[in-house]
Amino acid sequence: MHEMTIAAELLEQVLDVARSNEAVRVESVDVECGEQRQIVMEALQMAWTAVTEDTVAEGALLNLSERPMAACCRDCGLRFRPAIDDYRCSRCGLADVDIVEGHDIILQSIVCHQADEPTD
Ligand SMILES: [Zn+2]
């Protein structure tokens, strides 16, 4: 499953950050998903719950947002938002474009608790 791989990669990044901050618990994680990746948000949430089990990120809230795609035409330089199945430039009609945004999964921020913080 596509989402399972993404969740595992995200977890790795989150655990790295948690380790360097000496966190004992991860509260929430904000992630931006590029539109081009066509992620099923519900599936990613389920995968996240599964991969975080027995880690410091167990129970951490996963806040997902989608980043729209942006393309730049290599021919005329026009920057536009392509359809997911049609990358043709709206000015010159060529499909020779660079996807400049919307193809990455970006870990934006993490909220975690350190050991010496009081908890209730
Ligand atoms: Zn063009």
Backbone and ligand atoms as CSV (ligand in chain L), in Angstrom:
chain,resi,resn,atom,element,x,y,z
A,1,MET,N,N,0.830,-1.206,0.000
A,1,MET,CA,C,0.000,0.000,0.000
A,1,MET,C,C,0.866,1.258,0.000
A,2,HIS,N,N,0.605,2.108,-0.964
A,2,HIS,CA,C,1.242,3.395,-1.171
A,2,HIS,C,C,1.290,4.223,0.131
A,3,GLU,N,N,0.174,4.349,0.814
A,3,GLU,CA,C,0.085,5.180,2.013
A,3,GLU,C,C,0.913,4.626,3.170
A,4,MET,N,N,1.046,3.304,3.205
A,4,MET,CA,C,1.816,2.658,4.274
A,4,MET,C,C,3.293,3.066,4.174
A,5,THR,N,N,3.796,3.093,2.948
A,5,THR,CA,C,5.183,3.500,2.713
A,5,THR,C,C,5.389,4.953,3.134
A,6,ILE,N,N,4.448,5.794,2.771
A,6,ILE,CA,C,4.542,7.213,3.115
A,6,ILE,C,C,4.504,7.395,4.627
A,7,ALA,N,N,3.593,6.678,5.287
A,7,ALA,CA,C,3.480,6.769,6.744
A,7,ALA,C,C,4.782,6.339,7.415
A,8,ALA,N,N,5.398,5.274,6.906
A,8,ALA,CA,C,6.646,4.775,7.479
A,8,ALA,C,C,7.769,5.796,7.303
A,9,GLU,N,N,7.808,6.451,6.135
A,9,GLU,CA,C,8.834,7.465,5.890
A,9,GLU,C,C,8.627,8.684,6.782
A,10,LEU,N,N,7.371,9.054,6.957
A,10,LEU,CA,C,7.056,10.181,7.830
A,10,LEU,C,C,7.469,9.882,9.261
A,11,LEU,N,N,7.142,8.676,9.690
A,11,LEU,CA,C,7.468,8.275,11.058
A,11,LEU,C,C,8.973,8.360,11.309
A,12,GLU,N,N,9.746,7.920,10.324
A,12,GLU,CA,C,11.195,7.960,10.455
A,12,GLU,C,C,11.683,9.398,10.710
A,13,GLN,N,N,11.135,10.331,9.925
A,13,GLN,CA,C,11.490,11.745,10.102
A,13,GLN,C,C,11.051,12.261,11.466
A,14,VAL,N,N,9.830,11.877,11.849
A,14,VAL,CA,C,9.294,12.335,13.127
A,14,VAL,C,C,10.133,11.805,14.289
A,15,LEU,N,N,10.525,10.536,14.209
A,15,LEU,CA,C,11.317,9.943,15.282
A,15,LEU,C,C,12.705,10.584,15.377
A,16,ASP,N,N,13.247,10.963,14.218
A,16,ASP,CA,C,14.534,11.674,14.195
A,16,ASP,C,C,14.442,12.981,14.966
A,17,VAL,N,N,13.388,13.744,14.665
A,17,VAL,CA,C,13.175,15.031,15.330
A,17,VAL,C,C,12.935,14.810,16.826
A,18,ALA,N,N,12.118,13.814,17.137
A,18,ALA,CA,C,11.805,13.519,18.538
A,18,ALA,C,C,13.083,13.166,19.304
A,19,ARG,N,N,13.942,12.358,18.671
A,19,ARG,CA,C,15.203,11.957,19.309
A,19,ARG,C,C,16.097,13.161,19.573
A,20,SER,N,N,16.252,14.022,18.571
A,20,SER,CA,C,17.148,15.169,18.743
A,20,SER,C,C,16.568,16.185,19.727
A,21,ASN,N,N,15.275,16.117,19.993
A,21,ASN,CA,C,14.668,17.006,20.984
A,21,ASN,C,C,14.453,16.304,22.322
A,22,GLU,N,N,14.940,15.072,22.418
A,22,GLU,CA,C,14.743,14.253,23.607
A,22,GLU,C,C,13.284,14.205,24.039
A,23,ALA,N,N,12.440,14.033,23.068
A,23,ALA,CA,C,11.009,13.995,23.345
A,23,ALA,C,C,10.592,12.621,23.858
A,24,VAL,N,N,9.635,12.643,24.764
A,24,VAL,CA,C,9.116,11.374,25.274
A,24,VAL,C,C,7.776,11.038,24.617
A,25,ARG,N,N,7.177,12.065,24.034
A,25,ARG,CA,C,5.902,11.853,23.394
A,25,ARG,C,C,5.695,12.878,22.276
A,26,VAL,N,N,5.143,12.402,21.173
A,26,VAL,CA,C,4.811,13.315,20.085
A,26,VAL,C,C,3.309,13.581,20.140
A,27,GLU,N,N,2.992,14.858,20.184
A,27,GLU,CA,C,1.600,15.288,20.324
A,27,GLU,C,C,0.889,15.340,18.971
A,28,SER,N,N,1.491,16.085,18.045
A,28,SER,CA,C,0.875,16.209,16.728
A,28,SER,C,C,1.922,16.497,15.658
A,29,VAL,N,N,1.539,16.184,14.434
A,29,VAL,CA,C,2.438,16.308,13.299
A,29,VAL,C,C,1.655,16.948,12.151
A,30,ASP,N,N,2.229,17.993,11.583
A,30,ASP,CA,C,1.588,18.637,10.429
A,30,ASP,C,C,2.300,18.228,9.154
A,31,VAL,N,N,1.550,17.749,8.213
A,31,VAL,CA,C,2.137,17.263,6.972
A,31,VAL,C,C,1.371,17.815,5.772
A,32,GLU,N,N,2.157,18.236,4.797
A,32,GLU,CA,C,1.565,18.724,3.565
A,32,GLU,C,C,1.756,17.666,2.478
A,33,CYS,N,N,0.672,17.274,1.851
A,33,CYS,CA,C,0.739,16.241,0.817
A,33,CYS,C,C,0.535,16.866,-0.551
A,34,GLY,N,N,1.490,16.679,-1.420
A,34,GLY,CA,C,1.362,17.191,-2.773
A,34,GLY,C,C,0.216,16.522,-3.514
A,35,GLU,N,N,-0.539,17.329,-4.208
A,35,GLU,CA,C,-1.708,16.851,-4.950
A,35,GLU,C,C,-1.362,15.738,-5.932
A,36,GLN,N,N,-0.177,15.848,-6.529
A,36,GLN,CA,C,0.220,14.872,-7.546
A,36,GLN,C,C,0.352,13.458,-6.987
A,37,ARG,N,N,0.640,13.352,-5.695
A,37,ARG,CA,C,0.819,12.037,-5.091
A,37,ARG,C,C,-0.500,11.290,-4.928
A,38,GLN,N,N,-1.595,12.000,-5.072
A,38,GLN,CA,C,-2.929,11.401,-5.000
A,38,GLN,C,C,-3.112,10.479,-3.795
A,39,ILE,N,N,-2.819,11.041,-2.662
A,39,ILE,CA,C,-2.906,10.271,-1.423
A,39,ILE,C,C,-4.346,10.194,-0.937
A,40,VAL,N,N,-4.732,9.019,-0.512
A,40,VAL,CA,C,-6.042,8.853,0.107
A,40,VAL,C,C,-5.840,9.181,1.583
A,41,MET,N,N,-6.365,10.335,1.995
A,41,MET,CA,C,-6.112,10.836,3.344
A,41,MET,C,C,-6.523,9.835,4.433
A,42,GLU,N,N,-7.667,9.216,4.253
A,42,GLU,CA,C,-8.155,8.245,5.255
A,42,GLU,C,C,-7.188,7.061,5.370
A,43,ALA,N,N,-6.689,6.629,4.233
A,43,ALA,CA,C,-5.750,5.496,4.224
A,43,ALA,C,C,-4.454,5.877,4.914
A,44,LEU,N,N,-4.029,7.126,4.699
A,44,LEU,CA,C,-2.792,7.583,5.332
A,44,LEU,C,C,-2.975,7.697,6.851
A,45,GLN,N,N,-4.147,8.145,7.266
A,45,GLN,CA,C,-4.442,8.212,8.704
A,45,GLN,C,C,-4.382,6.819,9.338
A,46,MET,N,N,-4.969,5.853,8.651
A,46,MET,CA,C,-4.976,4.483,9.165
A,46,MET,C,C,-3.565,3.910,9.221
A,47,ALA,N,N,-2.801,4.189,8.166
A,47,ALA,CA,C,-1.420,3.708,8.097
A,47,ALA,C,C,-0.589,4.343,9.212
A,48,TRP,N,N,-0.857,5.621,9.456
A,48,TRP,CA,C,-0.130,6.355,10.507
A,48,TRP,C,C,-0.372,5.711,11.879
A,49,THR,N,N,-1.634,5.417,12.150
A,49,THR,CA,C,-1.989,4.763,13.409
A,49,THR,C,C,-1.246,3.440,13.551
A,50,ALA,N,N,-1.154,2.703,12.463
A,50,ALA,CA,C,-0.497,1.393,12.488
A,50,ALA,C,C,1.014,1.512,12.707
A,51,VAL,N,N,1.676,2.413,11.969
A,51,VAL,CA,C,3.147,2.481,12.071
A,51,VAL,C,C,3.644,3.124,13.367
A,52,THR,N,N,2.807,3.977,13.982
A,52,THR,CA,C,3.265,4.675,15.183
A,52,THR,C,C,3.090,3.836,16.454
A,53,GLU,N,N,2.419,2.723,16.321
A,53,GLU,CA,C,2.189,1.863,17.478
A,53,GLU,C,C,3.518,1.499,18.167
A,54,ASP,N,N,3.530,1.615,19.491
A,54,ASP,CA,C,4.726,1.325,20.301
A,54,ASP,C,C,5.924,2.219,20.016
A,55,THR,N,N,5.678,3.414,19.509
A,55,THR,CA,C,6.746,4.401,19.358
A,55,THR,C,C,6.339,5.636,20.174
A,56,VAL,N,N,7.250,6.635,20.282
A,56,VAL,CA,C,6.888,7.857,21.001
A,56,VAL,C,C,5.813,8.653,20.258
A,57,ALA,N,N,5.581,8.284,19.026
A,57,ALA,CA,C,4.577,8.980,18.229
A,57,ALA,C,C,3.205,8.298,18.282
A,58,GLU,N,N,3.105,7.281,19.107
A,58,GLU,CA,C,1.815,6.591,19.213
A,58,GLU,C,C,0.751,7.576,19.710
A,59,GLY,N,N,-0.363,7.607,19.017
A,59,GLY,CA,C,-1.458,8.488,19.393
A,59,GLY,C,C,-1.298,9.926,18.915
A,60,ALA,N,N,-0.191,10.205,18.236
A,60,ALA,CA,C,0.024,11.567,17.737
A,60,ALA,C,C,-0.982,11.906,16.635
A,61,LEU,N,N,-1.478,13.121,16.737
A,61,LEU,CA,C,-2.450,13.587,15.762
A,61,LEU,C,C,-1.737,13.901,14.441
A,62,LEU,N,N,-2.271,13.401,13.355
A,62,LEU,CA,C,-1.682,13.671,12.045
A,62,LEU,C,C,-2.570,14.680,11.309
A,63,ASN,N,N,-2.047,15.903,11.180
A,63,ASN,CA,C,-2.812,16.949,10.497
A,63,ASN,C,C,-2.374,17.022,9.046
A,64,LEU,N,N,-3.251,16.622,8.166
A,64,LEU,CA,C,-2.896,16.581,6.748
A,64,LEU,C,C,-3.506,17.738,5.988
A,65,SER,N,N,-2.710,18.310,5.110
A,65,SER,CA,C,-3.266,19.305,4.210
A,65,SER,C,C,-2.728,19.029,2.814
A,66,GLU,N,N,-3.493,19.409,1.825
A,66,GLU,CA,C,-3.072,19.123,0.458
A,66,GLU,C,C,-2.472,20.360,-0.188
A,67,ARG,N,N,-1.338,20.167,-0.851
A,67,ARG,CA,C,-0.719,21.273,-1.568
A,67,ARG,C,C,-1.032,21.106,-3.056
A,68,PRO,N,N,-1.661,22.117,-3.643
A,68,PRO,CA,C,-2.031,21.995,-5.058
A,68,PRO,C,C,-0.807,21.911,-5.957
A,69,MET,N,N,-0.979,21.284,-7.085
A,69,MET,CA,C,0.107,21.166,-8.045
A,69,MET,C,C,0.329,22.492,-8.758
A,70,ALA,N,N,1.581,22.731,-9.104
A,70,ALA,CA,C,1.894,23.869,-9.948
A,70,ALA,C,C,2.901,23.391,-10.984
A,71,ALA,N,N,2.695,23.799,-12.210
A,71,ALA,CA,C,3.595,23.403,-13.280
A,71,ALA,C,C,4.156,24.644,-13.950
A,72,CYS,N,N,5.334,24.469,-14.536
A,72,CYS,CA,C,5.955,25.562,-15.261
A,72,CYS,C,C,6.284,25.051,-16.659
A,73,CYS,N,N,5.776,25.744,-17.663
A,73,CYS,CA,C,5.990,25.318,-19.041
A,73,CYS,C,C,7.443,25.562,-19.438
A,74,ARG,N,N,8.088,24.530,-19.989
A,74,ARG,CA,C,9.489,24.668,-20.380
A,74,ARG,C,C,9.630,25.515,-21.640
A,75,ASP,N,N,8.533,25.616,-22.368
A,75,ASP,CA,C,8.587,26.351,-23.626
A,75,ASP,C,C,8.355,27.844,-23.443
A,76,CYS,N,N,7.230,28.188,-22.812
A,76,CYS,CA,C,6.906,29.616,-22.697
A,76,CYS,C,C,7.070,30.161,-21.285
A,77,GLY,N,N,7.343,29.278,-20.321
A,77,GLY,CA,C,7.608,29.755,-18.969
A,77,GLY,C,C,6.363,30.032,-18.144
A,78,LEU,N,N,5.197,29.763,-18.697
A,78,LEU,CA,C,3.955,30.007,-17.961
A,78,LEU,C,C,3.856,29.073,-16.759
A,79,ARG,N,N,3.454,29.648,-15.642
A,79,ARG,CA,C,3.238,28.856,-14.443
A,79,ARG,C,C,1.740,28.685,-14.274
A,80,PHE,N,N,1.297,27.455,-14.139
A,80,PHE,CA,C,-0.145,27.208,-14.065
A,80,PHE,C,C,-0.421,25.990,-13.199
A,81,ARG,N,N,-1.708,25.807,-12.910
A,81,ARG,CA,C,-2.106,24.648,-12.133
A,81,ARG,C,C,-2.694,23.595,-13.068
A,82,PRO,N,N,-1.957,22.513,-13.285
A,82,PRO,CA,C,-2.443,21.501,-14.220
A,82,PRO,C,C,-3.491,20.595,-13.587
A,83,ALA,N,N,-4.270,19.950,-14.425
A,83,ALA,CA,C,-5.168,18.911,-13.933
A,83,ALA,C,C,-4.303,17.692,-13.623
A,84,ILE,N,N,-4.811,16.798,-12.800
A,84,ILE,CA,C,-4.023,15.654,-12.369
A,84,ILE,C,C,-3.686,14.733,-13.552
A,85,ASP,N,N,-4.514,14.757,-14.610
A,85,ASP,CA,C,-4.272,13.878,-15.754
A,85,ASP,C,C,-4.008,14.649,-17.051
A,86,ASP,N,N,-3.776,15.953,-16.924
A,86,ASP,CA,C,-3.537,16.749,-18.121
A,86,ASP,C,C,-2.557,17.865,-17.798
A,87,TYR,N,N,-1.306,17.682,-18.234
A,87,TYR,CA,C,-0.268,18.643,-17.890
A,87,TYR,C,C,0.003,19.658,-18.997
A,88,ARG,N,N,-0.912,19.759,-19.957
A,88,ARG,CA,C,-0.621,20.659,-21.066
A,88,ARG,C,C,-0.666,22.127,-20.650
A,89,CYS,N,N,0.258,22.876,-21.172
A,89,CYS,CA,C,0.318,24.311,-20.906
A,89,CYS,C,C,-0.929,24.975,-21.469
A,90,SER,N,N,-1.530,25.833,-20.656
A,90,SER,CA,C,-2.778,26.449,-21.112
A,90,SER,C,C,-2.525,27.568,-22.119
A,91,ARG,N,N,-1.276,27.972,-22.287
A,91,ARG,CA,C,-0.982,29.011,-23.269
A,91,ARG,C,C,-0.553,28.411,-24.611
A,92,CYS,N,N,0.427,27.502,-24.562
A,92,CYS,CA,C,0.922,26.999,-25.846
A,92,CYS,C,C,0.501,25.547,-26.126
A,93,GLY,N,N,-0.132,24.915,-25.164
A,93,GLY,CA,C,-0.694,23.587,-25.434
A,93,GLY,C,C,0.294,22.435,-25.383
A,94,LEU,N,N,1.563,22.727,-25.070
A,94,LEU,CA,C,2.562,21.669,-24.998
A,94,LEU,C,C,2.516,20.991,-23.626
A,95,ALA,N,N,2.865,19.720,-23.619
A,95,ALA,CA,C,2.883,18.999,-22.344
A,95,ALA,C,C,4.303,18.913,-21.790
A,96,ASP,N,N,5.190,19.783,-22.272
A,96,ASP,CA,C,6.572,19.781,-21.824
A,96,ASP,C,C,6.708,20.724,-20.635
A,97,VAL,N,N,6.351,20.196,-19.470
A,97,VAL,CA,C,6.336,21.056,-18.292
A,97,VAL,C,C,7.132,20.454,-17.137
A,98,ASP,N,N,7.528,21.315,-16.231
A,98,ASP,CA,C,8.122,20.877,-14.973
A,98,ASP,C,C,7.064,21.015,-13.893
A,99,ILE,N,N,6.905,19.951,-13.106
A,99,ILE,CA,C,6.019,20.077,-11.951
A,99,ILE,C,C,6.854,20.720,-10.846
A,100,VAL,N,N,6.537,21.957,-10.528
A,100,VAL,CA,C,7.367,22.692,-9.575
A,100,VAL,C,C,6.828,22.631,-8.149
A,101,GLU,N,N,5.577,22.253,-8.016
A,101,GLU,CA,C,4.995,22.118,-6.685
A,101,GLU,C,C,3.958,21.016,-6.690
A,102,GLY,N,N,3.768,20.423,-5.520
A,102,GLY,CA,C,2.695,19.449,-5.410
A,102,GLY,C,C,3.112,18.015,-5.621
A,103,HIS,N,N,4.453,17.757,-5.651
A,103,HIS,CA,C,4.880,16.367,-5.807
A,103,HIS,C,C,5.552,15.816,-4.565
A,104,ASP,N,N,5.595,16.619,-3.504
A,104,ASP,CA,C,6.295,16.172,-2.301
A,104,ASP,C,C,5.369,15.953,-1.110
A,105,ILE,N,N,5.854,15.128,-0.210
A,105,ILE,CA,C,5.221,14.988,1.089
A,105,ILE,C,C,6.127,15.753,2.036
A,106,ILE,N,N,5.626,16.811,2.625
A,106,ILE,CA,C,6.478,17.674,3.433
A,106,ILE,C,C,6.053,17.666,4.895
A,107,LEU,N,N,7.013,17.317,5.737
A,107,LEU,CA,C,6.786,17.367,7.167
A,107,LEU,C,C,6.974,18.812,7.593
A,108,GLN,N,N,5.896,19.455,8.011
A,108,GLN,CA,C,5.970,20.885,8.300
A,108,GLN,C,C,6.341,21.193,9.732
A,109,SER,N,N,5.650,20.564,10.667
A,109,SER,CA,C,5.988,20.830,12.070
A,109,SER,C,C,5.574,19.669,12.960
A,110,ILE,N,N,6.216,19.633,14.095
A,110,ILE,CA,C,5.958,18.575,15.057
A,110,ILE,C,C,5.797,19.216,16.434
A,111,VAL,N,N,4.813,18.769,17.168
A,111,VAL,CA,C,4.679,19.206,18.556
A,111,VAL,C,C,5.007,18.000,19.421
A,112,CYS,N,N,6.029,18.145,20.270
A,112,CYS,CA,C,6.364,17.024,21.138
A,112,CYS,C,C,6.664,17.485,22.562
A,113,HIS,N,N,6.634,16.523,23.464
A,113,HIS,CA,C,6.873,16.806,24.878
A,113,HIS,C,C,8.213,16.257,25.316
A,114,GLN,N,N,8.947,17.070,26.049
A,114,GLN,CA,C,10.200,16.618,26.635
A,114,GLN,C,C,9.934,15.978,27.997
A,115,ALA,N,N,10.917,15.234,28.442
A,115,ALA,CA,C,10.753,14.464,29.673
A,115,ALA,C,C,10.475,15.298,30.910
A,116,ASP,N,N,11.129,16.486,30.984
A,116,ASP,CA,C,10.984,17.271,32.209
A,116,ASP,C,C,9.762,18.185,32.212
A,117,GLU,N,N,8.958,18.108,31.162
A,117,GLU,CA,C,7.749,18.916,31.136
A,117,GLU,C,C,6.669,18.277,32.003
A,118,PRO,N,N,5.988,19.084,32.785
A,118,PRO,CA,C,4.900,18.505,33.578
A,118,PRO,C,C,3.720,18.064,32.689
A,119,THR,N,N,3.224,16.892,32.967
A,119,THR,CA,C,2.069,16.421,32.217
A,119,THR,C,C,0.923,16.161,33.183
A,120,ASP,N,N,-0.263,16.132,32.652
A,120,ASP,CA,C,-1.372,15.847,33.570
A,120,ASP,C,C,-2.171,14.637,33.187
L,1,ZN,ZN,ZN,3.628,27.063,-22.587
